[in-house]
């Protein structure tokens, strides 16, 4: 896989497929982590004299323009981080895009409007997707893939466009792949994996694959209640995927057979009312043993004994991968489990990887120093699929 250091970019139009898919409250960006992550690649290309054309998706519009998903706020924030003006095209391949790119001088940067405003970007029809890629290719001389959060998608700008232009991986993708190899090849042990989030179905593939690699797997978040139910415990009105119980039982059995330590919560915070995240209204949490959840209560975070247990399980680890919060971290009453895991990573001597998505958002929201972790990924889904051993279309497209 070539990198941008292998390209001659001076005077060339360089299409950078970035991931500017940031959370918005109206037009206000609430977490600019993904923009900050790709900014060094864009700055490097601009400083080398490239005419940089940045493209990304944001949210899930229905293949047509939707002001709620405009990339204008992201373009503005990118300009602030670069310390220079950034041109913004109000379409993807139309008159505005063509004129904006044509107006770039060497070292200048433009951002195209949301790629998903064009149905061809996400189409499952190869011809429709290819036609959109052909139009995008007219805007550039070279292609740089640096949107790691999208490399698991077979989309026009991720998969089809690199085949139409000389291409290379950006510095962010190169760094992500280097880190993920440390989690899959010649791993330093003990290797601990912390998995949370809402649905166990989202993590089945990675659990299956990591049973062959990890020394211990710690489970939290909403997915923990399917594991507790599989052990025969009452979980009340907690998140539960009944259809996944057979798979969960199989994983726990295989873990025991392979000597992989499966660690589940021993106590949880419960409430009868899901917390109001907008008002932060008190939710009156109480702590109960994980096998004593009342039928009318919902588990919303791991409890204090579990926090201590998980911190202890991370203490001697040499490698830690964490994906998914331990509870409803956005609400202060249910953030302590996620805080404890983050602090456990920092207190260990391990090489620590935070697997993107809500985990990365939690690190920033809860006030941790991002630089204190070994690596914070920009792609939760992409990280998980890589660890599952899947071929990621966007990475395959960048290989020669």
C-alpha positions as a printed Julia matrix, in Angstrom:
400×3 Matrix{Float64}:
   0.0     0.0     0.0
   1.52    3.31   -1.09
   1.41    6.36    1.16
   1.24   10.03    0.26
   5.02   10.19    0.55
   5.13    8.06   -2.62
   3.11   10.61   -4.63
   4.26   13.69   -6.49
   1.48   16.09   -5.52
   2.78   19.58   -6.35
   0.41   21.31   -8.76
  -1.91   18.28   -8.82
  -5.56   18.08   -7.83
  -5.59   15.56   -4.98
  -8.93   14.06   -3.97
  -8.86   13.23   -0.25
 -11.6    10.89    0.93
 -11.81   12.0     4.56
 -14.21   11.15    7.36
 -15.82   14.4     8.47
 -18.87   12.59    9.82
 -19.05   14.61   13.03
 -21.99   14.86   15.45
 -24.02   18.05   15.07
 -26.45   19.9    17.3
 -28.13   21.95   14.59
 -25.13   23.51   12.89
 -22.85   23.24   15.94
 -20.23   20.49   15.96
 -20.26   18.73   19.34
 -17.13   16.62   18.76
 -14.53   17.6    16.13
 -12.23   14.63   16.75
 -12.53   13.23   13.23
 -11.73   16.59   11.64
  -8.68   17.02   13.85
  -7.56   13.49   12.97
  -7.45   14.1     9.2
  -6.25   17.72    9.35
  -2.52   16.78    9.38
  -2.85   14.85    6.1
  -4.67   17.74    4.42
  -2.13   20.25    5.72
   0.76   18.07    4.53
  -0.65   17.87    1.01
  -1.37   21.61    0.88
   2.13   22.45    2.1
   3.52   20.22   -0.67
   1.71   22.35   -3.26
  -1.32   20.17   -3.96
  -4.76   21.5    -4.82
  -6.63   19.55   -2.14
 -10.21   18.44   -2.78
 -11.7    17.04    0.43
 -14.81   14.85    0.31
 -16.8    13.02    2.96
 -20.2    11.79    4.02
 -22.16   13.02    7.03
 -25.08   11.12    8.51
 -27.53    9.18    6.38
 -29.41   11.42    3.97
 -31.61    9.64    1.46
 -29.42   10.13   -1.61
 -30.59   13.73   -2.1
 -29.62   17.13   -0.67
 -30.76   17.7     2.91
 -29.64   20.88    4.74
 -29.62   19.01    8.06
 -26.66   16.96    6.8
 -24.62   19.69    5.12
 -20.85   19.54    5.48
 -20.65   23.35    5.68
 -19.99   23.35    9.48
 -17.24   20.74    9.04
 -15.65   22.78    6.23
 -15.66   25.85    8.45
 -14.05   23.96   11.33
 -11.41   22.47    9.02
 -10.5    25.96    7.87
 -10.11   27.06   11.5
  -7.81   24.13   12.23
  -5.75   24.76    9.08
  -5.58   28.45    9.84
  -6.56   29.34    6.3
  -9.64   29.79    4.15
 -11.31   26.63    2.86
 -13.54   26.86   -0.22
 -16.87   25.03   -0.02
 -18.75   23.55   -2.96
 -22.51   23.4    -2.49
 -22.81   20.18   -4.5
 -20.74   17.05   -5.1
 -20.03   16.9    -8.85
 -22.16   19.71  -10.25
 -21.44   23.27  -11.32
 -20.38   24.43   -7.86
 -17.95   21.53   -7.38
 -16.43   21.99  -10.81
 -16.03   25.75  -10.42
 -14.67   25.47   -6.88
 -12.03   22.92   -7.85
 -11.11   24.87  -10.99
 -10.54   27.95   -8.85
  -8.01   26.31   -6.52
  -4.43   27.5    -6.57
  -1.52   25.31   -5.47
  -1.69   24.79   -1.7
  -5.38   25.64   -1.4
  -8.14   23.41    0.0
 -11.77   22.89   -0.96
 -14.49   20.74    0.63
 -17.27   19.19   -1.45
 -20.82   18.91   -0.15
 -21.95   15.64    1.46
 -21.21   12.74   -0.91
 -24.36   10.96    0.2
 -26.47   13.71   -1.35
 -25.85   11.67   -4.52
 -27.54    8.25   -4.59
 -24.6     6.82   -6.55
 -22.32    7.07   -3.51
 -24.01    4.28   -1.56
 -25.75    2.4    -4.38
 -25.52   -1.39   -4.37
 -25.64   -1.29   -8.18
 -22.08   -1.39   -9.5
 -22.95    0.62  -12.63
 -24.66    3.44  -10.71
 -21.86    3.59   -8.19
 -19.26    3.5   -10.96
 -20.95    6.33  -12.85
 -20.71    8.55   -9.78
 -17.08    7.56   -9.31
 -16.43    8.57  -12.93
 -17.82   12.02  -12.21
 -15.73   12.38   -9.06
 -12.63   11.3   -10.97
 -13.04   14.29  -13.3
 -12.31   16.55  -10.33
  -8.87   15.14   -9.52
  -5.52   13.83  -10.73
  -4.67   11.72   -7.67
  -6.61    9.95   -4.91
  -5.75    9.74   -1.21
  -7.85    7.53    1.03
  -7.83    8.84    4.6
 -11.38    8.25    5.84
 -10.77    5.21    8.02
 -14.29    5.37    9.45
 -15.66    4.53    5.99
 -13.22    1.9     4.7
 -15.58   -0.95    5.59
 -18.15    0.47    3.12
 -18.24   -0.47   -0.56
 -19.11    3.07   -1.6
 -18.18    4.97   -4.75
 -15.71    7.38   -3.16
 -14.17    4.64   -1.01
 -14.03    1.6    -3.28
 -14.63    2.59   -6.93
 -12.82    5.91   -7.21
  -9.3     4.63   -6.28
  -9.46    2.28   -9.29
  -9.84    5.31  -11.55
  -6.91    7.39  -10.27
  -3.34    6.87   -9.04
  -3.88    6.32   -5.33
  -2.29    6.09   -1.9
  -3.22    5.85    1.76
  -3.22    9.0     3.84
  -1.24    9.24    7.06
  -4.33    8.6     9.22
  -5.22    5.33    7.48
  -1.57    4.24    7.52
  -1.46    4.85   11.28
  -4.76    3.03   11.88
  -3.58   -0.05    9.97
  -0.26   -0.09   11.84
  -2.11   -0.03   15.17
  -4.61   -2.71   14.19
  -1.79   -5.01   13.14
  -0.49   -4.71   16.7
  -3.84   -6.12   17.84
  -3.83   -9.03   15.41
  -0.2    -9.95   14.65
   2.51  -10.73   17.23
   0.38   -9.33   20.08
   2.08   -8.53   23.38
   0.41  -10.43   26.23
  -1.62  -10.48   28.39
  -4.09   -9.19   25.81
  -7.28   -7.78   27.33
 -10.34   -6.74   25.33
 -13.13   -4.58   26.77
 -16.41   -4.63   24.85
 -19.49   -2.57   25.61
 -22.25   -0.74   23.79
 -25.9    -1.53   23.33
 -26.17   -4.65   21.19
 -24.32   -7.93   21.5
 -25.18   -8.62   17.84
 -22.86   -5.77   16.82
 -19.94   -7.52   18.52
 -20.55  -11.2    17.71
 -18.05  -11.33   14.88
 -15.27   -9.68   16.85
 -15.91  -11.87   19.91
 -15.76  -14.95   17.71
 -12.43  -13.88   16.22
 -10.9   -12.65   19.49
 -11.59  -15.94   21.23
  -8.61  -17.14   19.19
  -6.38  -14.22   20.23
  -7.35  -12.56   23.53
  -6.42  -13.71   27.04
  -9.43  -12.07   28.69
 -12.6   -10.38   27.49
 -14.48   -7.91   29.71
 -18.13   -7.26   28.88
 -20.19   -4.18   29.81
 -22.85   -1.85   28.45
 -26.27   -2.94   27.25
 -24.84   -6.07   25.68
 -23.88   -7.42   29.12
 -27.49   -8.2    29.96
 -27.77  -10.78   27.18
 -24.75  -12.52   28.73
 -26.29  -12.34   32.21
 -29.58  -13.72   30.85
 -27.65  -16.54   29.2
 -26.37  -17.43   32.67
 -29.96  -17.69   33.85
 -30.21  -14.36   35.66
 -33.18  -11.97   35.73
 -32.33   -8.78   33.81
 -35.59   -6.86   34.27
 -36.3    -4.36   31.5
 -32.64   -4.04   30.57
 -31.53   -4.18   26.94
 -31.78   -7.78   25.84
 -31.39   -9.7    22.59
 -33.13  -12.99   23.28
 -32.24  -14.36   19.84
 -28.51  -14.03   20.61
 -28.58  -16.11   23.82
 -27.6   -19.38   22.07
 -24.6   -17.69   20.43
 -23.59  -16.09   23.72
 -23.76  -19.44   25.53
 -21.59  -20.96   22.83
 -18.99  -18.2    23.16
 -18.8   -18.57   26.93
 -18.36  -22.33   26.56
 -15.64  -21.92   23.92
 -13.88  -19.32   26.07
 -13.79  -21.76   28.97
 -12.44  -24.52   26.74
  -9.71  -22.27   25.31
  -8.72  -20.76   28.66
  -9.92  -17.28   27.71
 -11.2   -15.44   30.76
 -14.71  -14.05   30.22
 -15.44  -11.31   32.78
 -19.03  -10.14   33.35
 -20.43   -7.49   35.71
 -20.88   -8.53   39.34
 -23.03   -5.51   40.17
 -24.96   -2.89   38.17
 -26.64    0.47   38.53
 -30.39    0.23   37.91
 -33.36    2.55   37.52
 -37.02    2.2    36.62
 -36.77    5.24   34.35
 -34.3     5.67   31.52
 -32.42    8.95   32.21
 -33.39   12.06   30.28
 -30.15   12.9    28.5
 -31.37   16.33   27.41
 -32.21   17.69   30.86
 -29.81   15.5    32.84
 -32.7    15.02   35.28
 -31.85   12.82   38.31
 -32.61    9.2    37.57
 -32.19    7.94   41.17
 -29.87    5.01   40.42
 -29.39    2.19   42.9
 -26.78   -0.58   43.0
 -27.71   -4.26   43.0
 -25.85   -7.5    42.41
 -25.81   -8.52   38.75
 -27.9   -11.59   39.61
 -30.49   -9.58   41.55
 -31.96   -7.11   39.05
 -35.67   -6.56   39.85
 -38.12   -7.38   37.07
 -39.25   -3.74   36.75
 -35.76   -2.18   36.68
 -33.21   -1.51   33.95
 -29.43   -1.88   34.17
 -27.75    1.34   33.0
 -24.12    1.05   34.1
 -21.7    -1.33   35.76
 -21.52   -0.99   39.55
 -18.64   -0.04   41.89
 -17.47   -3.63   42.52
 -17.38   -4.27   38.79
 -15.44   -1.05   38.22
 -12.8    -2.27   40.69
 -12.8    -5.74   39.15
 -12.32   -4.44   35.61
  -9.55   -2.05   36.67
  -7.78   -4.99   38.31
  -8.16   -7.12   35.16
  -6.5    -4.37   33.11
  -3.66   -3.7    35.52
  -1.2    -6.32   34.25
  -2.23   -6.23   30.58
   0.38   -5.56   27.9
  -2.2    -4.85   25.19
  -5.75   -3.5    25.63
  -8.44   -2.91   23.01
 -11.6    -1.13   24.19
 -14.76   -0.64   22.12
 -18.07    0.47   23.58
 -19.12    2.32   26.76
 -20.04    0.52   29.97
 -23.29    2.43   30.43
 -25.25    5.54   29.51
 -22.11    7.66   29.82
 -23.83   10.81   28.5
 -25.71   11.01   31.83
 -23.48   11.83   34.83
 -25.22    9.28   37.06
 -24.23    6.48   34.67
 -20.8     7.62   33.47
 -18.64    6.13   36.23
 -18.33    2.69   34.64
 -17.01    4.13   31.4
 -14.75    6.5    33.35
 -13.33    3.57   35.31
 -12.48    1.63   32.15
 -10.81    4.67   30.57
  -8.82    5.27   33.74
  -7.95    1.57   33.88
  -6.39    1.83   30.45
  -4.37    4.84   31.54
  -3.23    3.21   34.79
  -1.94    0.1    33.0
   1.43   -0.17   31.31
  -0.29   -1.57   28.24
  -0.38   -0.45   24.65
  -3.95    0.89   24.69
  -6.32    1.29   21.75
  -9.71    3.0    22.02
 -11.81    1.6    19.18
 -13.59    4.69   17.9
 -17.32    5.43   17.92
 -18.92    6.02   21.31
 -15.74    5.0    23.13
 -13.76    7.81   21.51
 -16.63   10.23   22.12
 -16.74    9.19   25.78
 -13.0     9.81   26.23
 -13.46   13.38   25.02
 -16.79   14.04   26.77
 -15.48   12.79   30.11
 -12.41   15.02   29.94
  -9.57   12.53   29.42
  -6.36   13.54   27.67
  -6.56   11.85   24.26
  -2.77   11.83   23.95
  -2.47    9.67   27.08
  -3.86    6.65   25.2
  -1.79    4.63   22.76
  -4.26    5.25   19.96
  -7.82    6.47   19.55
  -9.34    5.11   16.37
 -11.54    7.22   14.12
 -13.59    4.23   12.97
 -15.53    2.05   15.38
 -17.21   -0.17   12.8
 -14.12   -0.35   10.62
 -11.94   -1.3    13.6
 -14.31   -4.09   14.6
 -14.53   -5.52   11.08
 -10.73   -5.48   10.77
 -10.46   -7.38   14.07
 -13.05   -9.85   12.77
 -10.61  -10.66    9.98
 -12.82   -9.24    7.25
 -11.5    -7.68    4.06
 -12.32   -3.96    4.16
 -13.23   -2.66    0.67
 -11.61    0.73    1.2
  -8.3    -0.79    2.26
  -8.33   -3.39   -0.49
  -8.88   -0.58   -3.04
  -5.71    1.18   -1.87
  -3.49   -1.84   -2.34
  -1.5    -2.16   -5.55
